[in-house]
């Protein structure tokens, strides 16, 4: 029977300490890797264990889950292979295209084994002080300004109605504009948490009401960040 390991990757390329030791054993057990970014994953594996012979494994890029990729994955499952799915950063299947392959693995009755590792979404929620019993992750907000502003208002209203934490992200080079929009649109008492560069030496987590954010100087340009909103 095929086995599929969901292998977490570091959030920061140089910081492997958040990864548990048993990940190495799972990597060594695999026959083939389906990786969101093959080059990044190869570097990660060599840093984790320089003795790993990278070219001993078969590699399939999954930045886009096409019918061809699904066919290759299904064939590996039928052959009983041990497969590793690796995200670009964080945990496979969480804000990640690997979820489609995991669903396929279940259809083929393969053994699916998720491995413990860092997730920027859960780390940010843990550190926010916001509602961790009820929360929603919305991925990327709309790029167009009008649609983005409308979505921010909807999320604030949803949080006020349900008391649930609303979590979202942005492309790093647009982070600063998103922060400016949040400060401009949201109620002064609405709480905003921004968790940037999680697990890295430059990690910064700030959780304040919008009214106080107006006095905070923070440079988010090109920094991976998670945004959390809560309206009490």
C-alpha positions in Angstrom: 0.0 0.0 0.0 1.3 3.5 -0.9 2.2 5.9 1.8 2.1 9.7 1.5 4.2 11.8 3.9 3.2 15.5 4.3 6.6 17.0 5.0 6.7 20.5 6.4 9.4 22.9 5.2 11.0 25.8 7.2 9.3 29.2 7.0 12.8 30.8 6.9 15.3 29.0 4.8 18.1 29.3 7.4 16.0 28.3 10.4 15.6 24.5 10.6 15.3 24.4 14.4 11.4 24.5 14.4 11.4 21.1 12.5 11.3 17.9 14.5 14.1 15.3 14.0 11.7 12.6 12.7 11.2 14.5 9.5 14.6 13.2 8.3 13.5 9.6 8.7 10.4 10.2 6.6 12.5 11.9 3.9 14.8 8.9 3.7 11.9 6.5 3.4 10.5 8.2 0.3 10.8 7.1 -3.3 9.5 10.3 -4.9 8.9 13.9 -3.9 6.1 16.1 -5.2 7.5 19.6 -4.4 6.0 23.1 -4.9 9.6 24.4 -5.6 12.1 21.6 -6.3 15.2 23.8 -6.0 14.1 25.1 -2.6 13.3 21.7 -1.3 16.6 20.3 -2.5 18.5 23.0 -0.6 16.4 22.3 2.5 17.1 18.6 2.4 20.9 19.1 2.0 20.9 21.5 4.9 18.9 19.1 7.0 21.3 16.2 6.2 24.3 16.7 3.9 24.5 12.9 3.5 21.2 12.8 1.7 21.8 11.9 -2.0 19.3 14.1 -3.6 19.5 12.5 -7.1 18.5 9.1 -5.7 14.9 10.3 -5.6 12.4 11.1 -8.3 11.1 14.7 -8.4 7.9 16.2 -9.7 7.1 19.9 -9.5 3.6 20.8 -8.3 3.5 24.6 -8.5 0.3 23.9 -10.5 -1.7 20.7 -10.1 -2.4 19.8 -13.7 -4.2 16.7 -15.0 -0.8 15.3 -16.0 0.5 15.8 -12.4 -2.5 14.0 -11.0 -1.9 11.1 -13.5 1.7 10.8 -12.4 0.7 10.9 -8.7 -2.0 8.3 -9.2 0.5 6.0 -11.0 3.0 6.3 -8.1 0.2 5.4 -5.7 -0.8 2.3 -7.8 2.8 1.2 -7.7 2.8 1.3 -3.9 5.5 4.0 -3.7 6.3 6.0 -0.6 5.7 9.6 -1.6 6.6 12.9 0.0 4.7 16.1 -0.6 6.6 19.3 0.3 5.4 22.8 0.3 7.4 25.9 -0.5 7.2 26.9 3.2 5.2 25.6 6.1 2.9 22.6 6.0 1.6 20.9 2.8 -2.1 21.3 2.2 -2.4 24.5 4.3 -2.8 27.4 1.9 -0.9 25.2 -0.6 -1.7 23.3 -3.8 -0.7 20.0 -2.3 -4.2 19.6 -0.9 -5.5 18.2 -4.3 -2.9 15.4 -4.2 -3.8 14.6 -0.6 -7.5 14.2 -1.7 -6.3 12.0 -4.5 -4.3 9.8 -2.0 -7.4 9.2 0.0 -9.3 8.2 -3.1 -6.7 5.6 -3.8 -6.8 4.4 -0.1 -3.2 5.3 0.5 -1.8 5.9 4.0 -1.6 9.6 4.6 0.9 10.7 7.3 1.0 14.4 8.2 4.2 15.4 10.0 4.5 18.1 12.7 6.1 21.4 11.5 5.7 25.2 11.5 2.6 26.8 10.0 2.7 30.6 9.8 -1.1 30.7 10.1 -1.3 28.8 13.4 1.8 30.4 14.8 0.3 33.9 14.2 -3.0 32.9 15.7 -1.3 31.6 18.8 0.6 34.8 19.2 -2.2 37.2 18.4 -4.2 37.0 21.6 -7.3 36.7 19.5 -10.1 34.1 19.4 -8.5 30.7 18.8 -11.7 28.8 19.2 -13.4 30.4 16.1 -11.3 31.6 13.2 -11.3 31.7 9.4 -8.4 31.8 6.9 -9.2 33.7 3.7 -6.0 33.5 1.8 -5.2 36.5 -0.4 -7.4 39.6 -0.5 -8.4 41.1 -3.8 -5.7 43.0 -5.6 -8.0 45.8 -7.0 -8.3 48.6 -4.4 -12.0 48.9 -4.4 -12.6 45.1 -4.1 -9.9 44.9 -1.4 -11.5 47.7 0.7 -14.9 46.0 0.4 -13.5 42.7 1.5 -11.8 44.3 4.5 -15.1 45.8 5.6 -16.8 42.5 5.2 -14.2 40.7 7.3 -14.5 43.3 10.0 -18.3 43.0 10.0 -18.1 39.2 10.1 -15.7 39.3 13.1 -18.0 41.7 14.9 -21.0 39.4 14.2 -19.4 36.0 15.0 -16.5 37.1 17.3 -14.3 34.9 15.0 -10.7 35.9 14.2 -10.3 36.7 10.5 -6.9 35.7 9.0 -5.5 36.7 5.6 -2.3 37.3 3.7 -0.9 39.4 0.9 2.0 39.3 -1.5 4.9 40.6 0.4 5.5 43.7 -1.8 1.9 44.8 -1.3 1.9 44.3 2.5 2.5 48.0 3.3 -0.5 49.1 1.2 -2.7 46.5 2.9 -1.7 47.8 6.3 -2.5 51.4 5.2 -5.9 50.3 4.0 -6.7 48.4 7.2 -5.8 51.5 9.3 -7.9 53.7 7.0 -11.0 51.5 6.9 -11.3 49.7 10.2 -12.9 50.9 13.4 -10.3 52.3 16.0 -11.2 49.5 18.5 -10.9 46.7 16.0 -7.8 44.7 16.9 -5.1 43.9 14.2 -2.2 41.6 14.6 0.6 41.4 12.1 3.1 38.5 12.4 6.1 39.0 10.1 9.1 36.9 9.3 7.9 34.1 11.7 10.7 31.8 13.1 13.4 34.0 11.5 15.9 36.2 13.4 13.8 39.2 12.3 10.5 37.9 13.6 8.1 40.6 14.6 4.6 40.2 16.1 2.5 43.2 17.0 -1.1 43.0 18.2 -2.8 46.3 18.8 -6.2 48.1 18.3 -6.3 50.0 14.9 -6.3 53.3 16.8 -2.8 52.5 18.1 -1.5 51.2 14.8 -1.7 54.7 13.5 1.3 55.6 15.7 3.4 52.4 15.0 6.2 52.5 12.5 6.8 49.2 10.8 8.3 48.3 7.4 6.5 45.3 5.9 7.8 45.6 2.4 8.8 42.3 1.0 8.5 40.6 4.4 6.3 37.4 4.6 3.5 38.3 7.0 0.2 37.1 8.3 -2.7 39.6 9.1 -5.3 38.8 11.8 -8.4 41.0 12.4 -10.7 40.8 15.4 -13.6 43.0 16.2 -14.9 42.5 19.8 
